[in-house]
Amino acid sequence: MVQSCHLANIGFELGTQLLAVGIDSIERLEEVGAREAFLRLRVQFPDLDNVRCLLALQGAIDDVLAPKLPAARAAELRHWYEVHRADE
């Protein structure tokens, strides 16, 4: 499991789900990035298909709680999520 006790936004369940998609550390999450991690999670765990999950992943990478992400970064991710959803 990704060590959830040390990562913003990553609890036991999300940490376990990240492990299931091959992301076993914060370094690996940083390498993969929030968007790719989100896409991997969405395939295996369709219930995670929401923008909150994407923001939580980025917050973990940036070591900040999702609601505290810079507004521009959060808006960029929300836009990516909406465009991605529209393309399906």
Gaussian input, Z-matrix of N, CA and C with variables (Angstrom, degrees):
# hf/3-21g

backbone

0 1
 N
 C     1     B1
 C     2     B2     1     A1
 N     3     B3     2     A2     1     D1
 C     4     B4     3     A3     2     D2
 C     5     B5     4     A4     3     D3
 N     6     B6     5     A5     4     D4
 C     7     B7     6     A6     5     D5
 C     8     B8     7     A7     6     D6
 N     9     B9     8     A8     7     D7
 C    10    B10     9     A9     8     D8
 C    11    B11    10    A10     9     D9
 N    12    B12    11    A11    10    D10
 C    13    B13    12    A12    11    D11
 C    14    B14    13    A13    12    D12
 N    15    B15    14    A14    13    D13
 C    16    B16    15    A15    14    D14
 C    17    B17    16    A16    15    D15
 N    18    B18    17    A17    16    D16
 C    19    B19    18    A18    17    D17
 C    20    B20    19    A19    18    D18
 N    21    B21    20    A20    19    D19
 C    22    B22    21    A21    20    D20
 C    23    B23    22    A22    21    D21
 N    24    B24    23    A23    22    D22
 C    25    B25    24    A24    23    D23
 C    26    B26    25    A25    24    D24
 N    27    B27    26    A26    25    D25
 C    28    B28    27    A27    26    D26
 C    29    B29    28    A28    27    D27
 N    30    B30    29    A29    28    D28
 C    31    B31    30    A30    29    D29
 C    32    B32    31    A31    30    D30
 N    33    B33    32    A32    31    D31
 C    34    B34    33    A33    32    D32
 C    35    B35    34    A34    33    D33
 N    36    B36    35    A35    34    D34
 C    37    B37    36    A36    35    D35
 C    38    B38    37    A37    36    D36
 N    39    B39    38    A38    37    D37
 C    40    B40    39    A39    38    D38
 C    41    B41    40    A40    39    D39
 N    42    B42    41    A41    40    D40
 C    43    B43    42    A42    41    D41
 C    44    B44    43    A43    42    D42
 N    45    B45    44    A44    43    D43
 C    46    B46    45    A45    44    D44
 C    47    B47    46    A46    45    D45
 N    48    B48    47    A47    46    D46
 C    49    B49    48    A48    47    D47
 C    50    B50    49    A49    48    D48
 N    51    B51    50    A50    49    D49
 C    52    B52    51    A51    50    D50
 C    53    B53    52    A52    51    D51
 N    54    B54    53    A53    52    D52
 C    55    B55    54    A54    53    D53
 C    56    B56    55    A55    54    D54
 N    57    B57    56    A56    55    D55
 C    58    B58    57    A57    56    D56
 C    59    B59    58    A58    57    D57
 N    60    B60    59    A59    58    D58
 C    61    B61    60    A60    59    D59
 C    62    B62    61    A61    60    D60
 N    63    B63    62    A62    61    D61
 C    64    B64    63    A63    62    D62
 C    65    B65    64    A64    63    D63
 N    66    B66    65    A65    64    D64
 C    67    B67    66    A66    65    D65
 C    68    B68    67    A67    66    D66
 N    69    B69    68    A68    67    D67
 C    70    B70    69    A69    68    D68
 C    71    B71    70    A70    69    D69
 N    72    B72    71    A71    70    D70
 C    73    B73    72    A72    71    D71
 C    74    B74    73    A73    72    D72
 N    75    B75    74    A74    73    D73
 C    76    B76    75    A75    74    D74
 C    77    B77    76    A76    75    D75
 N    78    B78    77    A77    76    D76
 C    79    B79    78    A78    77    D77
 C    80    B80    79    A79    78    D78
 N    81    B81    80    A80    79    D79
 C    82    B82    81    A81    80    D80
 C    83    B83    82    A82    81    D81
 N    84    B84    83    A83    82    D82
 C    85    B85    84    A84    83    D83
 C    86    B86    85    A85    84    D84
 N    87    B87    86    A86    85    D85
 C    88    B88    87    A87    86    D86
 C    89    B89    88    A88    87    D87
 N    90    B90    89    A89    88    D88
 C    91    B91    90    A90    89    D89
 C    92    B92    91    A91    90    D90
 N    93    B93    92    A92    91    D91
 C    94    B94    93    A93    92    D92
 C    95    B95    94    A94    93    D93
 N    96    B96    95    A95    94    D94
 C    97    B97    96    A96    95    D95
 C    98    B98    97    A97    96    D96
 N    99    B99    98    A98    97    D97
 C   100   B100    99    A99    98    D98
 C   101   B101   100   A100    99    D99
 N   102   B102   101   A101   100   D100
 C   103   B103   102   A102   101   D101
 C   104   B104   103   A103   102   D102
 N   105   B105   104   A104   103   D103
 C   106   B106   105   A105   104   D104
 C   107   B107   106   A106   105   D105
 N   108   B108   107   A107   106   D106
 C   109   B109   108   A108   107   D107
 C   110   B110   109   A109   108   D108
 N   111   B111   110   A110   109   D109
 C   112   B112   111   A111   110   D110
 C   113   B113   112   A112   111   D111
 N   114   B114   113   A113   112   D112
 C   115   B115   114   A114   113   D113
 C   116   B116   115   A115   114   D114
 N   117   B117   116   A116   115   D115
 C   118   B118   117   A117   116   D116
 C   119   B119   118   A118   117   D117
 N   120   B120   119   A119   118   D118
 C   121   B121   120   A120   119   D119
 C   122   B122   121   A121   120   D120
 N   123   B123   122   A122   121   D121
 C   124   B124   123   A123   122   D122
 C   125   B125   124   A124   123   D123
 N   126   B126   125   A125   124   D124
 C   127   B127   126   A126   125   D125
 C   128   B128   127   A127   126   D126
 N   129   B129   128   A128   127   D127
 C   130   B130   129   A129   128   D128
 C   131   B131   130   A130   129   D129
 N   132   B132   131   A131   130   D130
 C   133   B133   132   A132   131   D131
 C   134   B134   133   A133   132   D132
 N   135   B135   134   A134   133   D133
 C   136   B136   135   A135   134   D134
 C   137   B137   136   A136   135   D135
 N   138   B138   137   A137   136   D136
 C   139   B139   138   A138   137   D137
 C   140   B140   139   A139   138   D138
 N   141   B141   140   A140   139   D139
 C   142   B142   141   A141   140   D140
 C   143   B143   142   A142   141   D141
 N   144   B144   143   A143   142   D142
 C   145   B145   144   A144   143   D143
 C   146   B146   145   A145   144   D144
 N   147   B147   146   A146   145   D145
 C   148   B148   147   A147   146   D146
 C   149   B149   148   A148   147   D147
 N   150   B150   149   A149   148   D148
 C   151   B151   150   A150   149   D149
 C   152   B152   151   A151   150   D150
 N   153   B153   152   A152   151   D151
 C   154   B154   153   A153   152   D152
 C   155   B155   154   A154   153   D153
 N   156   B156   155   A155   154   D154
 C   157   B157   156   A156   155   D155
 C   158   B158   157   A157   156   D156
 N   159   B159   158   A158   157   D157
 C   160   B160   159   A159   158   D158
 C   161   B161   160   A160   159   D159
 N   162   B162   161   A161   160   D160
 C   163   B163   162   A162   161   D161
 C   164   B164   163   A163   162   D162
 N   165   B165   164   A164   163   D163
 C   166   B166   165   A165   164   D164
 C   167   B167   166   A166   165   D165
 N   168   B168   167   A167   166   D166
 C   169   B169   168   A168   167   D167
 C   170   B170   169   A169   168   D168
 N   171   B171   170   A170   169   D169
 C   172   B172   171   A171   170   D170
 C   173   B173   172   A172   171   D171
 N   174   B174   173   A173   172   D172
 C   175   B175   174   A174   173   D173
 C   176   B176   175   A175   174   D174
 N   177   B177   176   A176   175   D175
 C   178   B178   177   A177   176   D176
 C   179   B179   178   A178   177   D177
 N   180   B180   179   A179   178   D178
 C   181   B181   180   A180   179   D179
 C   182   B182   181   A181   180   D180
 N   183   B183   182   A182   181   D181
 C   184   B184   183   A183   182   D182
 C   185   B185   184   A184   183   D183
 N   186   B186   185   A185   184   D184
 C   187   B187   186   A186   185   D185
 C   188   B188   187   A187   186   D186
 N   189   B189   188   A188   187   D187
 C   190   B190   189   A189   188   D188
 C   191   B191   190   A190   189   D189
 N   192   B192   191   A191   190   D190
 C   193   B193   192   A192   191   D191
 C   194   B194   193   A193   192   D192
 N   195   B195   194   A194   193   D193
 C   196   B196   195   A195   194   D194
 C   197   B197   196   A196   195   D195
 N   198   B198   197   A197   196   D196
 C   199   B199   198   A198   197   D197
 C   200   B200   199   A199   198   D198
 N   201   B201   200   A200   199   D199
 C   202   B202   201   A201   200   D200
 C   203   B203   202   A202   201   D201
 N   204   B204   203   A203   202   D202
 C   205   B205   204   A204   203   D203
 C   206   B206   205   A205   204   D204
 N   207   B207   206   A206   205   D205
 C   208   B208   207   A207   206   D206
 C   209   B209   208   A208   207   D207
 N   210   B210   209   A209   208   D208
 C   211   B211   210   A210   209   D209
 C   212   B212   211   A211   210   D210
 N   213   B213   212   A212   211   D211
 C   214   B214   213   A213   212   D212
 C   215   B215   214   A214   213   D213
 N   216   B216   215   A215   214   D214
 C   217   B217   216   A216   215   D215
 C   218   B218   217   A217   216   D216
 N   219   B219   218   A218   217   D217
 C   220   B220   219   A219   218   D218
 C   221   B221   220   A220   219   D219
 N   222   B222   221   A221   220   D220
 C   223   B223   222   A222   221   D221
 C   224   B224   223   A223   222   D222
 N   225   B225   224   A224   223   D223
 C   226   B226   225   A225   224   D224
 C   227   B227   226   A226   225   D225
 N   228   B228   227   A227   226   D226
 C   229   B229   228   A228   227   D227
 C   230   B230   229   A229   228   D228
 N   231   B231   230   A230   229   D229
 C   232   B232   231   A231   230   D230
 C   233   B233   232   A232   231   D231
 N   234   B234   233   A233   232   D232
 C   235   B235   234   A234   233   D233
 C   236   B236   235   A235   234   D234
 N   237   B237   236   A236   235   D235
 C   238   B238   237   A237   236   D236
 C   239   B239   238   A238   237   D237
 N   240   B240   239   A239   238   D238
 C   241   B241   240   A240   239   D239
 C   242   B242   241   A241   240   D240
 N   243   B243   242   A242   241   D241
 C   244   B244   243   A243   242   D242
 C   245   B245   244   A244   243   D243
 N   246   B246   245   A245   244   D244
 C   247   B247   246   A246   245   D245
 C   248   B248   247   A247   246   D246
 N   249   B249   248   A248   247   D247
 C   250   B250   249   A249   248   D248
 C   251   B251   250   A250   249   D249
 N   252   B252   251   A251   250   D250
 C   253   B253   252   A252   251   D251
 C   254   B254   253   A253   252   D252
 N   255   B255   254   A254   253   D253
 C   256   B256   255   A255   254   D254
 C   257   B257   256   A256   255   D255
 N   258   B258   257   A257   256   D256
 C   259   B259   258   A258   257   D257
 C   260   B260   259   A259   258   D258
 N   261   B261   260   A260   259   D259
 C   262   B262   261   A261   260   D260
 C   263   B263   262   A262   261   D261

   B1=1.4485
   B2=1.5279
   B3=1.3159
   B4=1.4572
   B5=1.5166
   B6=1.3056
   B7=1.4627
   B8=1.5197
   B9=1.3377
   B10=1.4497
   B11=1.5217
   B12=1.3113
   B13=1.4610
   B14=1.5305
   B15=1.3132
   B16=1.4568
   B17=1.5221
   B18=1.3262
   B19=1.4567
   B20=1.5187
   B21=1.3210
   B22=1.4587
   B23=1.5215
   B24=1.3035
   B25=1.4681
   B26=1.5230
   B27=1.3124
   B28=1.4582
   B29=1.5232
   B30=1.3122
   B31=1.4510
   B32=1.5200
   B33=1.3124
   B34=1.4550
   B35=1.5224
   B36=1.3198
   B37=1.4691
   B38=1.5301
   B39=1.3144
   B40=1.4602
   B41=1.5300
   B42=1.3091
   B43=1.4587
   B44=1.5154
   B45=1.3204
   B46=1.4590
   B47=1.5277
   B48=1.3233
   B49=1.4607
   B50=1.5301
   B51=1.3006
   B52=1.4633
   B53=1.5226
   B54=1.2977
   B55=1.4608
   B56=1.5264
   B57=1.3122
   B58=1.4683
   B59=1.5278
   B60=1.3408
   B61=1.4672
   B62=1.5252
   B63=1.3197
   B64=1.4553
   B65=1.5168
   B66=1.3140
   B67=1.4685
   B68=1.5250
   B69=1.3238
   B70=1.4592
   B71=1.5239
   B72=1.3260
   B73=1.4605
   B74=1.5313
   B75=1.3129
   B76=1.4602
   B77=1.5233
   B78=1.3065
   B79=1.4678
   B80=1.5257
   B81=1.3071
   B82=1.4696
   B83=1.5255
   B84=1.3322
   B85=1.4631
   B86=1.5222
   B87=1.3115
   B88=1.4652
   B89=1.5294
   B90=1.3356
   B91=1.4688
   B92=1.5273
   B93=1.3111
   B94=1.4622
   B95=1.5280
   B96=1.3092
   B97=1.4540
   B98=1.5191
   B99=1.3064
   B100=1.4675
   B101=1.5267
   B102=1.3193
   B103=1.4641
   B104=1.5235
   B105=1.3168
   B106=1.4705
   B107=1.5242
   B108=1.3262
   B109=1.4617
   B110=1.5252
   B111=1.3185
   B112=1.4623
   B113=1.5267
   B114=1.3225
   B115=1.4690
   B116=1.5291
   B117=1.3175
   B118=1.4628
   B119=1.5270
   B120=1.3168
   B121=1.4651
   B122=1.5219
   B123=1.3118
   B124=1.4576
   B125=1.5194
   B126=1.3231
   B127=1.4625
   B128=1.5292
   B129=1.3108
   B130=1.4607
   B131=1.5361
   B132=1.3230
   B133=1.4625
   B134=1.5282
   B135=1.3338
   B136=1.4701
   B137=1.5405
   B138=1.3163
   B139=1.4691
   B140=1.5265
   B141=1.3191
   B142=1.4659
   B143=1.5253
   B144=1.3182
   B145=1.4678
   B146=1.5242
   B147=1.3284
   B148=1.4587
   B149=1.5235
   B150=1.2926
   B151=1.4631
   B152=1.5273
   B153=1.3056
   B154=1.4763
   B155=1.5202
   B156=1.3241
   B157=1.4591
   B158=1.5291
   B159=1.3050
   B160=1.4716
   B161=1.5285
   B162=1.3208
   B163=1.4663
   B164=1.5255
   B165=1.3243
   B166=1.4622
   B167=1.5252
   B168=1.3262
   B169=1.4677
   B170=1.5218
   B171=1.3343
   B172=1.4591
   B173=1.5216
   B174=1.3195
   B175=1.4558
   B176=1.5218
   B177=1.3281
   B178=1.4643
   B179=1.5288
   B180=1.3164
   B181=1.4656
   B182=1.5238
   B183=1.3314
   B184=1.4707
   B185=1.5308
   B186=1.3446
   B187=1.4646
   B188=1.5228
   B189=1.3234
   B190=1.4571
   B191=1.5315
   B192=1.3121
   B193=1.4591
   B194=1.5262
   B195=1.3133
   B196=1.4655
   B197=1.5297
   B198=1.3431
   B199=1.4707
   B200=1.5312
   B201=1.3178
   B202=1.4624
   B203=1.5303
   B204=1.3450
   B205=1.4637
   B206=1.5212
   B207=1.3079
   B208=1.4677
   B209=1.5326
   B210=1.3159
   B211=1.4619
   B212=1.5222
   B213=1.3116
   B214=1.4669
   B215=1.5273
   B216=1.3263
   B217=1.4693
   B218=1.5224
   B219=1.3252
   B220=1.4594
   B221=1.5285
   B222=1.3166
   B223=1.4728
   B224=1.5266
   B225=1.3309
   B226=1.4713
   B227=1.5231
   B228=1.3280
   B229=1.4598
   B230=1.5246
   B231=1.3186
   B232=1.4680
   B233=1.5253
   B234=1.3247
   B235=1.4678
   B236=1.5346
   B237=1.3215
   B238=1.4563
   B239=1.5180
   B240=1.3200
   B241=1.4655
   B242=1.5276
   B243=1.3222
   B244=1.4710
   B245=1.5228
   B246=1.3177
   B247=1.4689
   B248=1.5218
   B249=1.3181
   B250=1.4700
   B251=1.5219
   B252=1.3031
   B253=1.4709
   B254=1.5254
   B255=1.3124
   B256=1.4647
   B257=1.5356
   B258=1.3221
   B259=1.4673
   B260=1.5230
   B261=1.3081
   B262=1.4734
   B263=1.4945
   A1=109.05
   A2=115.51
   A3=119.83
   A4=106.42
   A5=117.94
   A6=120.48
   A7=110.31
   A8=114.66
   A9=121.26
   A10=113.66
   A11=117.68
   A12=119.00
   A13=111.79
   A14=117.10
   A15=119.84
   A16=113.24
   A17=118.02
   A18=120.92
   A19=111.21
   A20=115.03
   A21=119.59
   A22=108.76
   A23=117.26
   A24=125.07
   A25=115.31
   A26=119.37
   A27=120.99
   A28=109.31
   A29=115.42
   A30=121.23
   A31=110.62
   A32=115.97
   A33=120.75
   A34=111.37
   A35=117.20
   A36=120.41
   A37=111.70
   A38=117.53
   A39=119.81
   A40=110.63
   A41=117.56
   A42=120.53
   A43=112.12
   A44=116.49
   A45=121.61
   A46=110.86
   A47=116.47
   A48=120.50
   A49=111.07
   A50=117.24
   A51=120.09
   A52=110.67
   A53=116.48
   A54=120.42
   A55=110.63
   A56=116.85
   A57=121.36
   A58=112.55
   A59=116.77
   A60=119.45
   A61=111.81
   A62=116.43
   A63=120.92
   A64=116.26
   A65=116.86
   A66=120.46
   A67=106.71
   A68=115.26
   A69=119.74
   A70=114.70
   A71=116.81
   A72=119.43
   A73=109.17
   A74=115.64
   A75=119.27
   A76=109.95
   A77=116.57
   A78=119.18
   A79=110.74
   A80=116.48
   A81=120.58
   A82=110.26
   A83=117.29
   A84=120.67
   A85=110.23
   A86=117.14
   A87=120.74
   A88=111.15
   A89=116.94
   A90=121.16
   A91=111.49
   A92=115.68
   A93=121.82
   A94=110.55
   A95=116.05
   A96=121.56
   A97=111.94
   A98=115.47
   A99=121.38
   A100=112.04
   A101=117.36
   A102=120.21
   A103=111.65
   A104=117.66
   A105=120.54
   A106=110.37
   A107=117.68
   A108=120.24
   A109=109.95
   A110=116.60
   A111=121.04
   A112=110.68
   A113=117.28
   A114=120.39
   A115=110.98
   A116=116.88
   A117=120.37
   A118=111.03
   A119=115.80
   A120=119.99
   A121=111.13
   A122=116.21
   A123=120.81
   A124=112.26
   A125=116.85
   A126=120.64
   A127=110.35
   A128=115.97
   A129=119.96
   A130=113.03
   A131=117.19
   A132=121.81
   A133=109.26
   A134=118.16
   A135=121.28
   A136=114.45
   A137=117.72
   A138=120.04
   A139=112.24
   A140=117.41
   A141=120.94
   A142=112.19
   A143=117.01
   A144=120.94
   A145=110.08
   A146=115.37
   A147=120.85
   A148=109.27
   A149=114.67
   A150=120.01
   A151=111.62
   A152=118.43
   A153=120.79
   A154=111.37
   A155=116.70
   A156=120.71
   A157=110.05
   A158=116.87
   A159=121.51
   A160=110.59
   A161=116.62
   A162=120.54
   A163=111.27
   A164=116.80
   A165=120.36
   A166=110.75
   A167=116.71
   A168=120.06
   A169=111.21
   A170=116.36
   A171=118.93
   A172=110.83
   A173=116.47
   A174=120.04
   A175=112.09
   A176=116.43
   A177=119.76
   A178=110.19
   A179=116.79
   A180=120.97
   A181=110.46
   A182=116.11
   A183=121.13
   A184=113.11
   A185=116.72
   A186=122.86
   A187=111.85
   A188=114.37
   A189=121.30
   A190=107.97
   A191=116.34
   A192=119.08
   A193=109.01
   A194=116.70
   A195=121.50
   A196=113.50
   A197=119.82
   A198=118.53
   A199=113.88
   A200=116.77
   A201=121.27
   A202=113.09
   A203=117.54
   A204=119.20
   A205=108.94
   A206=118.54
   A207=119.89
   A208=109.72
   A209=116.48
   A210=121.72
   A211=112.21
   A212=117.35
   A213=120.27
   A214=110.68
   A215=117.01
   A216=120.80
   A217=110.52
   A218=116.72
   A219=120.79
   A220=110.65
   A221=117.34
   A222=121.23
   A223=110.46
   A224=116.38
   A225=120.83
   A226=110.94
   A227=116.99
   A228=121.08
   A229=111.43
   A230=117.00
   A231=120.02
   A232=110.58
   A233=116.21
   A234=120.51
   A235=109.86
   A236=117.92
   A237=121.25
   A238=110.19
   A239=116.78
   A240=121.48
   A241=110.31
   A242=117.38
   A243=120.90
   A244=111.45
   A245=117.93
   A246=121.32
   A247=109.73
   A248=115.33
   A249=119.78
   A250=110.46
   A251=116.95
   A252=120.87
   A253=110.14
   A254=117.75
   A255=121.68
   A256=111.29
   A257=117.12
   A258=121.40
   A259=113.38
   A260=117.48
   A261=119.50
   A262=112.06
   D1=141.82
   D2=171.29
   D3=-59.66
   D4=135.73
   D5=-176.01
   D6=-67.94
   D7=90.72
   D8=-173.77
   D9=-66.60
   D10=-27.84
   D11=-176.17
   D12=-66.95
   D13=-15.64
   D14=-177.83
   D15=-109.91
   D16=0.39
   D17=-175.91
   D18=-117.19
   D19=130.56
   D20=174.62
   D21=-60.61
   D22=136.43
   D23=172.41
   D24=76.32
   D25=-6.00
   D26=-175.85
   D27=-106.57
   D28=104.02
   D29=176.06
   D30=-91.25
   D31=-172.59
   D32=-177.68
   D33=-59.36
   D34=-47.58
   D35=-175.47
   D36=-64.65
   D37=-50.21
   D38=-179.82
   D39=-65.23
   D40=-37.09
   D41=176.41
   D42=-61.16
   D43=-41.91
   D44=177.69
   D45=-66.11
   D46=-39.55
   D47=178.90
   D48=-67.40
   D49=-38.29
   D50=176.09
   D51=-61.63
   D52=-42.68
   D53=177.64
   D54=-59.35
   D55=-40.04
   D56=-179.14
   D57=-63.94
   D58=-23.69
   D59=178.75
   D60=-104.42
   D61=17.46
   D62=172.48
   D63=88.31
   D64=15.36
   D65=179.11
   D66=-111.38
   D67=104.59
   D68=-170.78
   D69=-112.99
   D70=6.20
   D71=179.70
   D72=-158.99
   D73=164.52
   D74=176.37
   D75=-64.78
   D76=-34.42
   D77=178.30
   D78=-62.50
   D79=-41.75
   D80=178.35
   D81=-66.88
   D82=-40.42
   D83=176.76
   D84=-61.32
   D85=-42.06
   D86=177.84
   D87=-63.00
   D88=-41.44
   D89=178.80
   D90=-62.90
   D91=-45.30
   D92=-176.82
   D93=-73.70
   D94=-39.80
   D95=-177.73
   D96=88.50
   D97=157.16
   D98=-176.30
   D99=-62.86
   D100=-41.39
   D101=-176.91
   D102=-64.97
   D103=-49.06
   D104=-179.80
   D105=-65.96
   D106=-40.75
   D107=177.56
   D108=-60.71
   D109=-42.60
   D110=178.49
   D111=-60.79
   D112=-44.90
   D113=-179.87
   D114=-62.77
   D115=-41.25
   D116=177.85
   D117=-62.99
   D118=-45.08
   D119=179.63
   D120=-63.02
   D121=-42.11
   D122=-177.00
   D123=-61.09
   D124=-36.23
   D125=179.22
   D126=-64.68
   D127=-46.58
   D128=-175.50
   D129=-85.65
   D130=-28.09
   D131=-176.99
   D132=-130.70
   D133=79.44
   D134=-174.92
   D135=-56.60
   D136=-24.04
   D137=178.78
   D138=-66.51
   D139=-17.55
   D140=179.43
   D141=-85.70
   D142=7.33
   D143=-177.67
   D144=-77.21
   D145=74.94
   D146=176.16
   D147=-152.55
   D148=156.41
   D149=-175.22
   D150=-66.25
   D151=-26.11
   D152=178.19
   D153=-60.50
   D154=-38.89
   D155=178.78
   D156=-64.42
   D157=-44.90
   D158=178.70
   D159=-59.80
   D160=-45.68
   D161=179.46
   D162=-65.39
   D163=-36.91
   D164=178.42
   D165=-63.62
   D166=-41.43
   D167=179.03
   D168=-63.70
   D169=-44.05
   D170=178.63
   D171=-64.98
   D172=-39.00
   D173=176.88
   D174=-61.03
   D175=-38.96
   D176=177.71
   D177=-63.25
   D178=-42.05
   D179=178.60
   D180=-63.29
   D181=-42.39
   D182=-177.67
   D183=-85.51
   D184=-3.07
   D185=-178.43
   D186=58.03
   D187=49.84
   D188=178.36
   D189=-145.92
   D190=146.10
   D191=176.09
   D192=-63.43
   D193=142.75
   D194=-175.56
   D195=-49.98
   D196=-44.32
   D197=179.68
   D198=-64.80
   D199=-15.63
   D200=-178.99
   D201=-97.51
   D202=3.78
   D203=175.33
   D204=-59.26
   D205=145.49
   D206=176.00
   D207=-55.55
   D208=140.15
   D209=-174.79
   D210=-55.71
   D211=-40.96
   D212=-178.91
   D213=-65.15
   D214=-40.96
   D215=179.39
   D216=-65.62
   D217=-44.67
   D218=179.04
   D219=-62.97
   D220=-40.98
   D221=178.79
   D222=-64.00
   D223=-41.51
   D224=178.09
   D225=-60.18
   D226=-44.33
   D227=179.78
   D228=-68.31
   D229=-39.99
   D230=177.15
   D231=-61.61
   D232=-42.24
   D233=178.70
   D234=-63.48
   D235=-45.81
   D236=178.25
   D237=-58.08
   D238=-43.63
   D239=179.81
   D240=-60.62
   D241=-47.48
   D242=-178.86
   D243=-64.41
   D244=-43.38
   D245=178.52
   D246=-63.31
   D247=-44.25
   D248=-179.42
   D249=-61.90
   D250=-42.88
   D251=179.72
   D252=-65.41
   D253=-37.36
   D254=-178.47
   D255=-69.36
   D256=-27.80
   D257=-177.96
   D258=-76.81
   D259=-11.01
   D260=-176.25
   D261=-81.17

